[in-house]
Amino acid sequence: MTTAVAIITLPLINMAFKLVSPDRRHRHRIRAAKSRDKGRPGKQHQQRGLAARGARGGFRYGAGRPKGSRSSSRIPHRCRPAISERDSVHVTVEVLPTGRSLRSKRASRAIVAIFQAEKERKGFRLVGYSIRRNHIHLVCESDDARCLAQGMQRLCSRIARRVNKLWARRGTLFADRYHSRVISGPRDMRNVLRYVLLNQHKDRLIDTLTRGGRFDVGEHGFDPLSSARWFDGWDPAEARPPPPPADEQLWPVTRPRSWLGANGWRRHGLLRCTETPDAWWHKARRKRRRPSK
């Protein structure tokens, strides 16, 4: 009698244990849901469209990126222009008003080390740079727009982490997305190189004309926190920067590959270390003539 009860009871216990096990219950729920939705196609999950009622980000009022935020304050989220290997791009990134300068010895040394590590990676090439007090000018080349975006993301993220550590701060360092402009031709390329490599002349010129005094281009006329030392397009008739290291692996920039950056701009003449563009001069004179309130 006992043996017969055990033969009948044990299968029932095993069946009940399987029914209440988590895996069994999970499979049962999935099978039941599929059987319910099989005959009711209207109840299946469907991807809904964007902004049905709201104007910006979705059905809920106020959905989407808030207006006036960090990333939409100055540079809108629009499709950037297409870029090929033949193009050169002028890129500018600006930092938040932290009260400190990127041209300090520790910060500038850290930024140049990052340039040396990221100058030529995954289709992104850094051709020239100039570190200013609250922003950075870059002259870049890339295989396409995606490589440029990824290269700038790597640069900005590494610079932000390193500078925040040096300044003992946390949070966002850059004020906005990077601003980029595709250089249109040889003359435009020469103007961009002059603007980036001789950017300190603009600051000194405007400061001299607004406050009075004599304009001085400084020693040798070269900015030590720019890529002027590694630039080979200076006029030999004037002063030249100190020669760079022979090993190009130690350079923070790479040689341009595009015709526009390598030879195209030279048809309008080599750069002179004492150049002061007329646009800066007239702008400074207008600012000086403006009556004080």
Backbone bond lengths (Angstrom), bond angles and torsions (degrees), N, CA, C in turn:
res aa  C-N    CA-C-N  psi(-1)  N-CA   C-N-CA  omega(-1)  CA-C   N-CA-C  phi
1 M - - - 1.466 - - 1.515 111.11 -
2 T 1.300 114.81 -43.19 1.474 119.14 179.42 1.512 111.01 -64.68
3 T 1.306 116.63 -40.16 1.473 120.02 179.65 1.505 111.04 -64.84
4 A 1.304 119.12 -38.16 1.461 122.01 179.59 1.521 111.36 -66.94
5 V 1.328 116.04 -40.25 1.491 119.10 178.67 1.516 110.38 -65.00
6 A 1.340 117.31 -39.05 1.465 120.26 179.82 1.514 110.99 -66.33
7 I 1.330 116.68 -39.38 1.466 119.88 179.60 1.520 110.85 -63.33
8 I 1.321 116.53 -37.67 1.467 119.87 -179.15 1.524 111.06 -79.62
9 T 1.329 120.10 -33.76 1.471 123.55 -172.23 1.526 112.47 -80.27
10 L 1.293 117.72 -40.50 1.470 120.21 -175.03 1.530 113.26 -60.99
11 P 1.323 121.53 -45.55 1.479 119.34 176.14 1.529 112.89 -60.85
12 L 1.353 115.07 -37.10 1.462 117.16 178.62 1.533 111.61 -65.31
13 I 1.325 117.06 -38.04 1.474 120.77 178.56 1.525 110.47 -66.53
14 N 1.317 116.40 -43.08 1.464 119.72 178.89 1.512 111.58 -63.16
15 M 1.305 118.13 -40.94 1.456 121.87 179.41 1.522 111.05 -65.11
16 A 1.340 116.61 -42.02 1.460 119.74 178.57 1.521 111.47 -66.09
17 F 1.326 117.47 -37.79 1.472 120.68 179.26 1.531 111.13 -65.50
18 K 1.335 117.42 -38.38 1.451 120.56 177.25 1.521 112.14 -67.31
19 L 1.310 116.26 -36.39 1.463 119.79 -179.11 1.522 111.75 -67.03
20 V 1.314 117.51 -34.66 1.462 120.13 -176.60 1.529 112.10 -93.76
21 S 1.332 120.10 -0.82 1.460 121.58 179.36 1.531 110.08 -70.02
22 P 1.342 119.20 148.76 1.483 121.37 -177.36 1.515 113.27 -60.15
23 D 1.349 118.06 -43.06 1.455 120.20 -178.87 1.518 111.27 -63.20
24 R 1.310 115.51 -40.49 1.459 119.29 -179.47 1.517 110.89 -65.81
25 R 1.313 116.06 -44.14 1.463 119.30 179.97 1.531 111.27 -64.52
26 H 1.320 116.60 -37.61 1.462 119.83 179.69 1.527 110.76 -65.57
27 R 1.331 117.02 -45.27 1.461 119.62 178.32 1.517 111.34 -64.22
28 H 1.320 115.78 -35.36 1.456 118.88 179.35 1.534 111.07 -65.90
29 R 1.306 116.87 -39.72 1.465 119.60 179.49 1.530 111.27 -66.31
30 I 1.326 116.04 -41.34 1.467 118.81 178.91 1.517 110.68 -64.21
31 R 1.352 117.15 -42.71 1.460 120.54 179.88 1.528 111.19 -65.39
32 A 1.328 116.78 -38.62 1.459 119.90 179.33 1.518 111.59 -67.90
33 A 1.340 116.66 -39.01 1.459 119.61 179.11 1.519 111.23 -65.98
34 K 1.335 117.07 -40.51 1.461 119.69 177.99 1.519 111.77 -65.06
35 S 1.328 116.57 -39.70 1.466 119.01 -179.88 1.518 111.09 -67.64
36 R 1.323 117.80 -32.95 1.467 119.71 177.81 1.520 111.75 -70.87
37 D 1.340 116.02 -40.63 1.463 119.13 -176.84 1.514 112.70 -79.63
38 K 1.320 117.89 -14.37 1.449 119.48 -177.58 1.517 111.91 -64.68
39 G 1.279 117.36 -40.49 1.457 120.16 -179.82 1.519 113.80 -95.42
40 R 1.330 118.03 0.89 1.473 121.74 -178.65 1.531 108.27 -130.46
41 P 1.317 117.90 78.93 1.469 119.87 -176.44 1.521 112.99 -64.73
42 G 1.307 118.40 -22.99 1.459 120.31 -179.23 1.510 113.14 -69.20
43 K 1.311 117.97 -19.01 1.454 121.53 -178.11 1.527 112.48 -91.91
44 Q 1.321 118.68 -4.38 1.442 120.51 179.56 1.531 110.44 -71.93
45 H 1.347 115.53 158.35 1.467 120.26 -178.25 1.520 110.29 -67.84
46 Q 1.302 116.85 133.31 1.446 122.91 178.59 1.522 108.89 -129.33
47 Q 1.350 115.60 138.94 1.463 120.68 178.05 1.521 109.06 -73.89
48 R 1.311 115.50 124.02 1.452 119.59 179.82 1.520 110.74 -87.88
49 G 1.305 116.78 155.37 1.450 121.91 178.96 1.509 112.16 -77.24
50 L 1.335 116.08 171.63 1.440 121.84 179.49 1.521 110.23 -82.35
51 A 1.297 115.63 171.13 1.461 126.80 172.73 1.522 113.91 21.18
52 A 1.339 117.38 73.09 1.458 120.30 175.62 1.520 111.12 -79.86
53 R 1.321 116.44 -39.69 1.458 119.68 -179.36 1.527 111.22 -116.15
54 G 1.325 117.91 -45.19 1.450 120.19 178.98 1.516 110.96 -75.31
55 A 1.324 116.67 162.12 1.454 120.94 -175.67 1.519 112.45 -88.74
56 R 1.347 119.45 -17.55 1.452 119.80 -170.06 1.520 113.37 -114.72
57 G 1.347 117.46 -65.63 1.448 117.77 -166.07 1.505 117.22 -116.01
58 G 1.334 120.83 -10.46 1.445 119.58 -177.65 1.511 112.20 169.68
59 F 1.336 115.02 -169.33 1.464 120.28 -175.64 1.526 111.45 -71.23
60 R 1.311 116.52 -35.12 1.459 119.64 -178.51 1.523 110.39 -73.40
61 Y 1.324 117.24 139.63 1.451 121.48 178.34 1.529 110.16 -64.88
62 G 1.325 116.72 132.56 1.455 121.73 -178.88 1.506 114.45 85.22
63 A 1.341 118.24 5.99 1.458 120.64 -179.26 1.518 110.07 -74.01
64 G 1.325 116.20 156.21 1.453 121.01 177.41 1.515 111.73 102.10
65 R 1.323 114.53 -177.61 1.455 120.79 -178.35 1.521 109.51 -68.88
66 P 1.315 119.17 127.78 1.468 120.02 -178.51 1.519 111.63 -67.24
67 K 1.309 116.07 144.22 1.452 120.89 178.67 1.524 109.93 -70.12
68 G 1.329 114.55 144.41 1.452 119.14 179.54 1.501 114.20 77.39
69 S 1.338 118.45 13.60 1.456 120.56 179.20 1.521 109.80 -76.00
70 R 1.326 115.75 179.97 1.458 120.03 -175.78 1.515 112.35 -61.74
71 S 1.325 116.87 -41.58 1.448 120.03 -173.44 1.515 113.65 -86.75
72 S 1.324 119.00 -9.56 1.456 120.43 -178.85 1.517 112.20 -121.08
73 S 1.325 117.93 13.08 1.452 119.59 -176.32 1.521 111.72 -75.43
74 R 1.346 117.11 -42.76 1.453 120.03 -176.44 1.521 112.65 -120.96
75 I 1.312 117.14 -44.38 1.464 121.33 -176.20 1.526 108.03 -106.65
76 P 1.310 118.94 108.09 1.473 120.32 -176.03 1.521 111.25 -70.78
77 H 1.331 114.54 158.55 1.464 121.57 177.62 1.523 108.74 -82.06
78 R 1.297 115.49 84.99 1.457 121.70 177.55 1.525 109.37 -122.49
79 C 1.310 114.52 163.04 1.457 119.95 -179.87 1.526 109.12 -66.88
80 R 1.309 117.09 123.53 1.461 120.28 179.61 1.525 110.24 -75.81
81 P 1.332 117.37 153.83 1.473 119.49 -177.61 1.522 112.06 -65.28
82 A 1.313 114.65 154.70 1.462 120.63 178.84 1.524 110.09 -69.13
83 I 1.330 115.91 144.42 1.457 122.70 -177.92 1.522 108.32 -130.88
84 S 1.317 115.64 141.64 1.459 121.38 176.66 1.528 109.07 -122.67
85 E 1.328 116.08 -179.89 1.462 120.83 -179.80 1.523 111.99 -67.03
86 R 1.317 118.35 -19.21 1.463 121.66 -177.66 1.521 112.82 -84.51
87 D 1.331 118.11 -7.85 1.458 121.76 -174.22 1.517 111.20 -98.39
88 S 1.331 114.41 154.76 1.462 123.06 170.35 1.520 107.78 -121.87
89 V 1.325 116.26 148.09 1.461 121.97 -172.67 1.521 109.02 -128.57
90 H 1.328 115.76 136.94 1.469 122.45 172.98 1.522 107.57 -98.71
91 V 1.329 116.74 118.47 1.456 122.85 -174.68 1.524 108.42 -118.01
92 T 1.334 115.68 138.89 1.458 122.06 177.56 1.522 108.95 -131.18
93 V 1.330 116.32 132.19 1.464 121.98 174.82 1.523 107.74 -126.54
94 E 1.318 115.59 137.41 1.459 121.97 -175.37 1.524 109.56 -119.86
95 V 1.325 117.02 142.00 1.454 122.40 -179.41 1.522 109.53 -98.88
96 L 1.315 115.14 162.56 1.455 121.22 177.97 1.531 110.63 -70.51
97 P 1.332 117.74 155.93 1.472 120.10 178.54 1.526 111.50 -71.03
98 T 1.316 116.06 88.57 1.462 121.90 -178.60 1.520 112.86 -93.62
99 G 1.322 117.90 -9.11 1.452 120.03 -176.58 1.510 113.88 84.58
100 R 1.330 117.93 3.91 1.450 122.21 179.05 1.523 109.57 -122.69
101 S 1.310 115.63 164.18 1.457 121.43 -174.04 1.521 110.63 -112.97
102 L 1.324 115.26 138.21 1.454 120.47 174.18 1.521 112.17 -71.15
103 R 1.332 117.21 -14.92 1.450 121.37 -179.08 1.532 112.89 -86.09
104 S 1.319 116.80 4.48 1.458 118.68 174.88 1.528 109.60 -65.20
105 K 1.317 115.70 161.02 1.454 120.31 -172.39 1.518 111.91 -62.78
106 R 1.315 117.81 -46.45 1.466 120.98 -176.48 1.526 111.18 -71.02
107 A 1.329 117.10 -44.46 1.465 119.55 -177.88 1.523 111.33 -66.80
108 S 1.322 117.63 -44.94 1.462 120.19 -178.86 1.529 111.23 -65.08
109 R 1.334 116.83 -38.07 1.465 119.13 178.20 1.525 111.10 -64.53
110 A 1.322 117.50 -39.25 1.466 120.64 178.45 1.529 111.28 -67.54
111 I 1.327 117.27 -39.18 1.466 120.54 -179.88 1.523 110.72 -66.49
112 V 1.321 117.50 -43.00 1.469 120.37 179.10 1.529 110.50 -64.09
113 A 1.331 118.08 -36.70 1.467 120.21 176.74 1.526 111.05 -63.92
114 I 1.322 117.10 -36.58 1.471 120.11 176.83 1.520 110.42 -68.48
115 F 1.339 116.72 -38.92 1.464 119.60 175.43 1.528 111.02 -59.75
116 Q 1.305 116.57 -40.52 1.460 120.51 179.96 1.521 111.37 -64.08
117 A 1.323 117.86 -34.53 1.464 120.92 -179.24 1.526 112.56 -80.25
118 E 1.337 117.47 -29.31 1.466 120.82 -173.73 1.524 113.31 -111.38
119 K 1.313 118.69 14.37 1.460 120.78 -172.29 1.527 113.14 -67.51
120 E 1.321 117.39 -25.97 1.469 120.44 -176.88 1.517 109.06 -151.65
121 R 1.323 115.12 88.30 1.457 120.46 -178.60 1.513 110.41 -144.01
122 K 1.309 116.19 130.68 1.470 123.56 170.57 1.528 112.21 53.40
123 G 1.317 115.57 48.52 1.457 119.77 175.61 1.503 115.58 83.35
124 F 1.325 118.58 2.35 1.469 122.68 179.31 1.519 109.08 -109.55
125 R 1.355 117.34 135.18 1.454 122.29 -178.32 1.526 109.45 -134.07
126 L 1.317 115.72 128.98 1.458 122.37 177.50 1.516 108.27 -98.06
127 V 1.345 116.47 118.05 1.460 122.63 -174.79 1.523 111.41 -99.10
128 G 1.324 117.90 -37.36 1.456 121.26 -178.89 1.510 110.60 -155.59
129 Y 1.337 115.90 160.34 1.465 120.26 -179.78 1.519 109.46 -155.77
130 S 1.316 115.11 162.56 1.459 123.56 172.86 1.522 107.37 -150.71
131 I 1.323 116.34 121.53 1.462 122.07 -179.44 1.518 108.19 -94.67
132 R 1.328 116.10 117.00 1.458 121.56 178.31 1.528 108.86 -104.16
133 R 1.306 116.38 -176.91 1.457 119.92 -175.00 1.522 112.30 -65.55
134 N 1.344 117.38 -44.21 1.462 120.42 -176.47 1.525 113.00 -127.58
135 H 1.312 118.45 12.65 1.465 120.74 176.42 1.520 109.35 -156.79
136 I 1.325 115.62 169.76 1.454 122.94 -178.09 1.517 108.24 -132.69
137 H 1.337 116.01 132.65 1.458 122.86 173.79 1.523 108.97 -101.72
138 L 1.331 115.90 136.04 1.459 121.94 179.64 1.515 109.99 -132.66
139 V 1.313 115.98 144.64 1.463 122.75 169.80 1.521 106.33 -116.40
140 C 1.330 116.02 117.28 1.464 121.12 -169.92 1.518 110.78 -125.79
141 E 1.306 114.05 159.67 1.454 123.88 168.72 1.524 107.78 -132.07
142 S 1.328 116.24 152.89 1.467 119.80 179.48 1.521 109.07 -157.32
143 D 1.323 114.82 162.44 1.459 120.12 178.88 1.519 111.46 -70.96
144 D 1.334 117.35 -35.58 1.453 121.66 177.98 1.524 108.15 -159.07
145 A 1.335 115.36 -178.67 1.467 120.46 -177.51 1.521 111.73 -66.41
146 R 1.322 117.50 -32.37 1.455 120.48 179.98 1.531 111.12 -67.10
147 C 1.332 116.62 -41.92 1.469 119.70 178.07 1.521 110.87 -64.34
148 L 1.329 117.13 -37.44 1.464 119.82 177.38 1.521 111.02 -64.75
149 A 1.326 117.28 -44.52 1.463 120.28 179.95 1.522 111.55 -63.51
150 Q 1.324 117.33 -43.27 1.462 120.02 179.60 1.522 111.68 -67.90
151 G 1.331 116.88 -37.87 1.455 119.26 177.05 1.515 112.57 -64.59
152 M 1.335 117.41 -40.94 1.457 120.18 178.27 1.523 111.22 -69.50
153 Q 1.315 117.74 -33.40 1.462 119.93 175.66 1.524 110.99 -63.53
154 R 1.324 116.49 -42.52 1.468 118.89 178.26 1.523 110.93 -64.58
155 L 1.328 117.27 -44.89 1.460 120.46 -179.96 1.524 111.57 -61.31
156 C 1.325 116.09 -50.94 1.467 119.77 -175.42 1.526 111.37 -65.17
157 S 1.315 117.65 -40.40 1.458 119.23 -178.99 1.528 111.24 -66.97
158 R 1.324 117.39 -41.55 1.459 119.53 -179.90 1.533 111.24 -68.99
159 I 1.329 116.58 -40.39 1.462 119.47 178.32 1.524 110.40 -64.71
160 A 1.315 117.32 -42.49 1.468 120.29 -179.28 1.525 111.18 -62.74
161 R 1.319 117.36 -45.35 1.468 119.58 -179.91 1.526 111.34 -64.20
162 R 1.323 116.11 -42.84 1.460 119.29 -176.92 1.527 111.98 -70.04
163 V 1.325 116.86 -45.29 1.465 119.91 -178.71 1.528 110.75 -68.39
164 N 1.317 117.88 -38.31 1.469 119.83 176.76 1.529 110.85 -61.55
165 K 1.318 116.54 -37.50 1.462 119.16 178.15 1.525 111.32 -67.84
166 L 1.326 117.03 -38.68 1.457 120.05 179.19 1.526 111.60 -68.88
167 W 1.309 116.43 -37.13 1.465 121.12 -177.12 1.526 112.81 -91.40
168 A 1.320 117.25 2.27 1.471 122.24 178.70 1.521 111.24 55.13
169 R 1.318 116.08 49.71 1.458 121.58 178.63 1.523 109.10 -132.35
170 R 1.316 115.40 169.60 1.454 122.32 179.49 1.514 109.10 -133.58
171 G 1.325 115.11 160.86 1.451 119.70 175.68 1.519 112.91 100.42
172 T 1.319 114.79 -165.55 1.452 122.05 -175.94 1.521 110.72 -71.71
173 L 1.314 115.97 136.76 1.461 120.98 177.18 1.517 111.85 -101.87
174 F 1.308 117.51 -43.24 1.462 120.82 -176.70 1.524 110.30 -86.35
175 A 1.323 115.05 141.12 1.454 120.95 -173.87 1.516 112.52 -76.07
176 D 1.307 118.22 -25.69 1.453 120.10 -174.37 1.522 109.40 -160.27
177 R 1.313 116.01 -179.99 1.448 121.19 173.33 1.533 109.27 -66.70
178 Y 1.310 115.29 159.76 1.461 118.24 -179.33 1.530 110.13 -71.70
179 H 1.325 115.18 142.69 1.464 121.70 177.49 1.524 108.43 -97.61
180 S 1.306 116.74 128.65 1.466 121.37 -177.86 1.516 110.20 -127.80
181 R 1.318 115.11 146.42 1.463 121.41 177.06 1.525 108.11 -142.33
182 V 1.328 115.85 125.61 1.458 120.93 179.45 1.524 108.81 -75.61
183 I 1.321 116.94 128.86 1.462 122.27 -178.57 1.519 108.78 -74.36
184 S 1.339 115.82 131.81 1.456 120.82 -166.96 1.520 114.00 -88.74
185 G 1.333 120.15 -29.71 1.455 120.33 -175.31 1.513 112.51 -165.00
186 P 1.341 117.70 -177.27 1.469 120.72 -177.96 1.523 113.56 -60.79
187 R 1.330 118.60 -44.37 1.461 119.70 179.68 1.527 111.03 -65.60
188 D 1.327 116.22 -40.74 1.455 119.64 177.12 1.523 110.75 -63.31
189 M 1.315 117.29 -37.40 1.464 120.88 178.24 1.515 110.99 -64.53
190 R 1.306 117.45 -41.35 1.464 119.90 178.19 1.519 111.05 -65.27
191 N 1.334 117.16 -40.92 1.462 120.29 178.27 1.524 111.46 -63.12
192 V 1.333 117.18 -38.52 1.464 120.39 179.31 1.521 110.31 -67.48
193 L 1.327 117.49 -43.70 1.460 119.90 178.10 1.523 111.04 -62.09
194 R 1.325 116.44 -40.59 1.456 119.48 177.44 1.518 111.22 -65.16
195 Y 1.315 116.32 -40.22 1.460 120.20 -179.46 1.519 111.69 -66.12
196 V 1.322 117.44 -40.85 1.462 121.19 -176.25 1.522 111.08 -76.49
197 L 1.331 117.49 -48.59 1.456 120.51 -174.47 1.521 112.77 -75.35
198 L 1.333 118.07 -28.62 1.464 122.29 -179.06 1.520 111.06 -113.38
199 N 1.322 116.20 34.97 1.457 119.41 -176.83 1.519 112.19 -67.83
200 Q 1.319 117.46 -27.45 1.455 119.15 178.79 1.531 111.51 -66.91
201 H 1.351 117.88 -26.81 1.458 119.82 177.12 1.521 110.78 -64.20
202 K 1.328 115.67 -37.52 1.474 118.54 179.04 1.526 110.57 -63.59
203 D 1.321 116.91 -46.08 1.463 119.88 -179.10 1.524 111.33 -63.76
204 R 1.335 117.15 -43.00 1.456 119.72 179.93 1.521 112.06 -68.08
205 L 1.337 115.86 -36.08 1.456 119.17 -179.42 1.521 111.22 -67.12
206 I 1.318 116.53 -46.88 1.462 119.80 -179.88 1.517 110.26 -65.41
207 D 1.320 116.91 -40.65 1.459 119.60 179.49 1.532 110.84 -65.66
208 T 1.328 117.50 -36.18 1.461 120.44 -179.67 1.521 111.39 -69.60
209 L 1.327 117.08 -43.55 1.460 120.09 -176.42 1.523 112.07 -74.44
210 T 1.309 117.91 -28.03 1.463 119.85 179.59 1.521 112.07 -82.51
211 R 1.334 117.07 -31.93 1.463 120.22 -178.48 1.522 113.18 -106.17
212 G 1.311 117.42 -7.48 1.451 120.47 -178.46 1.511 111.41 88.06
213 G 1.311 115.64 160.23 1.453 119.85 179.54 1.509 111.54 118.93
214 R 1.288 116.39 -170.67 1.461 123.19 -176.35 1.521 109.51 -107.35
215 F 1.323 115.11 135.24 1.460 120.64 -179.87 1.526 109.69 -79.06
216 D 1.320 116.61 130.30 1.455 122.75 -179.41 1.516 108.14 -131.10
217 V 1.332 115.94 129.32 1.462 119.84 -178.56 1.512 112.05 -80.79
218 G 1.311 118.56 -3.45 1.450 120.50 177.97 1.517 112.60 86.89
219 E 1.309 115.96 179.37 1.456 121.25 -178.11 1.525 110.34 -67.79
220 H 1.331 114.75 121.70 1.464 123.65 -179.14 1.531 112.50 63.72
221 G 1.330 118.80 -6.88 1.457 120.54 178.29 1.505 114.58 74.28
222 F 1.336 120.23 17.01 1.457 122.89 -176.26 1.523 109.49 -118.61
223 D 1.314 114.87 143.04 1.457 120.98 177.89 1.526 108.49 -88.48
224 P 1.326 119.27 121.43 1.471 119.33 -179.79 1.522 113.32 -68.70
225 L 1.346 118.13 -19.76 1.461 121.31 178.90 1.529 111.28 -98.88
226 S 1.297 115.74 36.85 1.456 122.26 174.06 1.525 108.00 -136.52
227 S 1.319 115.83 177.12 1.463 120.67 179.90 1.524 111.83 -89.77
228 A 1.345 117.97 23.42 1.464 120.92 -178.93 1.525 111.66 -62.06
229 R 1.312 117.49 -32.80 1.463 120.58 -178.67 1.517 111.68 -66.29
230 W 1.325 118.02 -30.67 1.459 121.90 -177.10 1.525 111.93 -98.86
231 F 1.320 117.67 8.10 1.464 122.20 -179.74 1.521 108.45 -93.30
232 D 1.337 117.18 131.99 1.462 121.82 -175.66 1.521 113.02 -106.96
233 G 1.327 117.70 20.69 1.456 119.95 -178.05 1.515 114.26 -110.80
234 W 1.336 118.17 24.23 1.457 120.87 179.33 1.526 110.34 -81.03
235 D 1.304 114.32 148.92 1.470 120.63 177.59 1.533 109.14 -68.54
236 P 1.334 118.76 121.82 1.478 119.32 -178.80 1.518 113.83 -67.76
237 A 1.339 118.33 -15.04 1.457 120.00 179.42 1.519 111.90 -72.51
238 E 1.332 118.73 -17.65 1.458 122.08 -179.66 1.523 109.54 -110.56
239 A 1.330 114.26 -176.19 1.473 119.05 -179.36 1.527 110.08 -64.69
240 R 1.307 115.23 146.38 1.455 121.65 -179.82 1.522 109.11 -121.48
241 P 1.315 118.34 149.77 1.477 120.77 -179.80 1.516 110.70 -70.49
242 P 1.326 117.36 167.49 1.471 119.89 176.88 1.522 110.80 -60.29
243 P 1.332 117.62 146.04 1.474 119.56 -178.39 1.518 111.19 -64.60
244 P 1.317 116.98 141.17 1.479 120.26 178.74 1.515 110.86 -76.16
245 P 1.341 117.65 167.46 1.471 120.21 175.93 1.523 111.09 -60.28
246 A 1.321 115.36 147.97 1.458 119.77 -178.60 1.521 112.10 -68.18
247 D 1.320 117.04 -30.53 1.456 121.43 -179.72 1.527 109.37 -81.20
248 E 1.321 116.49 113.39 1.466 120.16 -177.79 1.514 112.68 -71.14
249 Q 1.318 118.05 -14.16 1.454 120.09 176.83 1.529 111.25 -66.81
250 L 1.326 117.35 -22.59 1.455 121.58 179.91 1.526 112.44 -88.50
251 W 1.303 118.00 -3.87 1.465 120.79 -179.07 1.529 109.81 -76.65
252 P 1.331 118.50 145.47 1.475 120.43 173.88 1.526 113.46 -83.44
253 V 1.313 117.50 -2.97 1.462 122.59 178.14 1.519 108.10 -130.76
254 T 1.314 115.46 168.24 1.452 121.93 177.32 1.522 109.53 -121.56
255 R 1.293 116.21 159.96 1.460 119.99 179.42 1.527 110.31 -70.91
256 P 1.338 117.61 141.15 1.479 119.32 179.77 1.523 110.86 -68.48
257 R 1.311 115.30 144.37 1.457 121.55 178.10 1.525 112.52 -102.07
258 S 1.306 117.30 -23.69 1.460 120.19 -177.84 1.526 109.85 -76.40
259 W 1.323 115.28 152.55 1.466 119.89 177.60 1.514 110.80 -63.52
260 L 1.320 116.83 -34.91 1.461 120.57 -178.06 1.522 111.19 -65.55
261 G 1.324 117.92 -41.86 1.449 120.46 -177.98 1.510 113.98 -82.98
262 A 1.335 117.92 -24.14 1.458 120.49 -176.92 1.526 112.02 -89.52
263 N 1.328 117.58 -50.58 1.467 120.51 -173.03 1.519 114.12 -131.43
264 G 1.320 118.37 -20.79 1.460 119.60 -172.81 1.518 113.99 -62.21
265 W 1.329 117.16 -40.32 1.464 120.19 -176.06 1.524 112.38 -73.34
266 R 1.333 118.78 -16.89 1.454 122.13 -175.85 1.522 112.85 -70.39
267 R 1.299 118.22 -16.70 1.463 119.79 178.71 1.526 112.32 -65.06
268 H 1.327 117.07 -17.92 1.465 121.33 178.06 1.529 112.23 -99.94
269 G 1.308 118.27 13.12 1.448 122.24 175.04 1.513 112.91 102.07
270 L 1.333 115.51 148.74 1.457 120.85 178.28 1.529 110.21 -71.76
271 L 1.312 115.11 160.76 1.460 120.24 -179.01 1.527 110.27 -80.11
272 R 1.336 114.60 144.53 1.454 121.75 175.60 1.524 108.75 -112.32
273 C 1.308 116.32 140.55 1.460 120.11 -174.91 1.521 112.60 -70.15
274 T 1.337 118.06 -12.53 1.472 121.41 -178.70 1.519 112.25 -104.89
275 E 1.308 118.02 13.47 1.469 120.08 -177.64 1.522 110.46 -70.13
276 T 1.339 115.66 138.66 1.464 123.32 173.17 1.521 106.66 -133.59
277 P 1.299 119.38 104.17 1.466 121.74 -175.78 1.521 112.23 -55.81
278 D 1.322 115.84 145.20 1.457 121.52 -178.09 1.521 111.57 -63.33
279 A 1.327 117.24 -32.86 1.464 119.10 -178.93 1.524 110.54 -62.12
280 W 1.326 118.09 -40.64 1.463 120.09 177.45 1.521 110.94 -64.70
281 W 1.356 116.10 -40.77 1.461 120.16 -177.22 1.527 110.58 -62.77
282 H 1.336 116.90 -49.34 1.466 120.13 -178.96 1.530 111.29 -65.70
283 K 1.314 117.51 -37.88 1.459 119.74 178.11 1.523 110.79 -63.54
284 A 1.331 117.02 -42.78 1.457 120.15 179.09 1.523 111.82 -66.44
285 R 1.337 117.07 -37.74 1.464 119.83 179.34 1.522 111.04 -66.79
286 R 1.339 116.94 -39.80 1.467 119.54 177.34 1.526 110.59 -64.15
287 K 1.333 116.43 -40.47 1.448 119.69 178.88 1.526 111.83 -66.04
288 R 1.341 116.72 -32.40 1.445 120.66 179.01 1.519 111.38 -73.00
289 R 1.334 117.29 -36.73 1.459 121.53 -178.52 1.522 113.06 -75.13
290 R 1.323 117.69 -17.38 1.444 120.89 -177.78 1.529 110.11 -62.06
291 P 1.320 118.48 125.89 1.480 119.98 -177.75 1.518 110.52 -66.56
292 S 1.298 115.09 141.69 1.473 120.77 179.19 1.495 110.06 -79.37
293 K 1.330 116.05 142.35 1.462 120.38 -178.46 1.531 110.41 -87.10
